[in-house]
């Protein structure tokens, strides 16, 4: 008897979570923490339902706040964790993340997105490079905090951000046009909704402003990410 997944597509999946780490985001951060040890199994099941299988899965976390107020905690980036082998380490890392800081309502999400794009992705023809961004406000305009002491050198402007996503940048990057996917959970009217109009291979899911994504089910998050990772266009 032929297995129902005999004709499924096997993929290496890299996922980078960019998470607003400021005070209102406790519900989102707690949800990610609470589901960390189930993430691989739930995601693999969702992928199988969509006709894909996972050869290797890696996840890393970028927590962003505000360079004006939060110093070295403005942008905190983990290494990739390979799941399920490093499930315990992944869960332990998440336990150390707390919603705190920020100067006001917005945060440096665009800088986090750029760092995500420059990740050490796998680059096979069937692999997927998925960036998932969680924010309950819009982003501080890129480069607005460039005079802050901990702001990264060599940050691109808006045009450079788009060129990087479109794989047109001159800087070395492992982002690949066919492999990349962008999933944004953010409020309507935010810059992220505007990005959906110009950034290809992207999905925008509206959330309530200033609610920390408490209106989003993590089960739905997994299904949305899996659908994006499984898509061929």
ABEGO torsion letter per residue (X at the ends): XBBAAAABBBBBBBBBBBBBABAAAAAAAAAAAAAAAAAAAAAAAAAAAAGBBBABBBBBBBBBBBAAAAEAAABBBBBBBBOAAAAAAAAAAAAABBBBEEABABBBAAAAAAAAAABBBBABAABBBBBBBBBABBBBBBGAAAABAABBBGBBBAAAAAAAAAGABABBBABBAAABBBBBBBBBGBAAAAAAAABBGBBBBBBBBGAGGAABBAAAAAAAAAAAAABAX
